[in-house]
Amino acid sequence: MDKNELKARSKFLSYLLRHKPDVLELTMDAQGWVAIDEIIEKSERPITREQIEEIVVSNTKRRFAISANGQKIRANQGHSIPIDLGLPACRPPEILFHGTVANNVEVIRAEGLTRQSRHHVHLSPDAETARQVGMRHGKPVVLVVEAGQMHTNGHVFLLPENGVWLCD
């Protein structure tokens, strides 16, 4: 599969698994898992198990996970639909980073970081990753988040397999 096709299919999988499984009438469990065979069967554009596995393995942001038995797939984070990722709460590092665009900074300073339509705010373990996240939509700004203090104050942090910290 060429890079453009891989990217297009990865975006479609993200759309299905994070936001709209009902587009293909997929059966998603409470943890966000969907049978790979069901995606193959119901997809309007032909896709194979090998292509899905290639998308999972080649995605540098590790957006997807395949179940231990190899039968199901889910998005690691970024859902706008109700999902319980089943992740245990854990202590974050003292400092994490949030990448955004310059246009959002004034609102963030006034209202704080909010999850908006998603389940969690996404935080990066390093400033460079946060900068890359912010670059997607304009001039990037990296905010320093005192995650250790937040944890002490009762905020819950989760850490999926892809290393993106999640917090309400």
N, C-alpha and C positions, 0 to 999 in steps of 0.2 A: 504494500500500500504506500503510495507516495505521501510526502509530508502534508500537502494540502488536504488530501483525503483523510489522512490520519487526524489532522486537526479538526476538520469538519465533523467527523464521527465522534471524536472525543467531546466536542461541544454538545453534540446531540445527546450523548450518554449523560453528560452533566445535567442538561436540561431535564431529561427523563428522571434521573435518579435523585436530583436535588429539588426539583420544582413541580414537574408535571408527569408523573407516571400514568395518569389517566389518559394522556394523549394516545397511548397504545393499549390502554386498559390493562396495564401491568398489575400483577398481584404483588404488593409490597408488604412485608411484615413490619412489625412495630419498630424494629431496629434498622429499617431501610433496605433490607436485603430483597433482591429480585432474582428469580431463576434465570440464569444465562440462556437456557433453552427457550424460555418464554420471550426474551428479547429477540432472539434469532427468529423465532416463529412469527412474531407479530410486527417486526420491523418492515416498513414499506420499502426501504432500501436494503437489498440483500447484505447481510453481515454474517460472518462465520465466528465460531468460537475462537479460532486462531487470531482473527482480527481484533476481537474484544480483548484477548490476552495481550496482544501487541500494544493496544491502547493503554492498558493498565501498566504494563512494564515500562513503556517508553515515556509515560507522562512524568516529567521531571518534578512536578508539584505533587506527585503521588495523590492525585484526587480520588482514586478508586482503590477498593480492596476486593479481593476474591476470597470467598469463604474457605475455611480449612479443608472442606471436602471438595472444593473446586466447582461446586454446582451453582453458586450464587455470587452476585456482585452488588456492591453498594458504593455510594459516594462517602468519602471520609468526613466531610463537613460541608457547610454552606447551604444547608437545606432551608427552604422557606415553607416546607410542609412539616407537620408534626412527626418527629422522629426521636427515638431514644437510642442514642448510639451505644448505650450500655457501658460507657467509659467510667472508670472510677475517678473520683475527685483526687487531685494530687497537688502537692506544693509546687508552685512555680519558682523560677529563679527570681531573684530580687528585682531585676529589671527585664522588661520585655518591650517590644516596639510595635507601633501601629503605623502602617503606611496608608496615606490618604493623599488627596490633592489639595492644592492651596485654597481652592474655592470652598472647601469644607471646614477649614480651620476655625473660622469665626463662630460657626454654629457649634462645633465641638467644644470650643472654649466656653461657650455660653451654656450648653446643655450636657456636656460630657460625651464620652463615647457611648453610643447606643447601638443596639443590634439591628435596628430598623426592621426590615421584613424577614430577617434571618433569625435563627435560634440563638446565635452567639456573636460576640465581637471576636474577630480573628486577630491574634497577636503573633508577632514573629520573634524568634529567639535572637535575631541579630538585626542591626540597623540596615545592612545592605539588602537583606530579603525584604524588609519593610519598604525600602525605597523602590525596589522593583515592583512591589504590589501597588504602590502609589502611582508609579509611572503609567499604569495601564490606561488612566483616564485624564492625564494632564500633567502639570508640573507637580512632582512629588514633594510631599512633606512627611518627615518621620517624627512621630511623637514618642516620647519616652514615657513608659507606663511603670509606675512603682508597684509592680505585681506582688512583691513580697509583702508590702504594707497592706495592699488590698486583701490578700489572703488572710493576714492577721485580723483584718477588719470584718472577715466573714464572707468575702467573695469566693465563689467556687470556681476552680480552674480544672479544665479537662485537657488531656493531651492525646489526640488520635495518632495513629501510626505514621502520619505524614509530617509530624513535628510542628504543626500549626496549633498554637495554644488557643483554647476557646474559653470565653468567660461571658456571663450575662452582662 
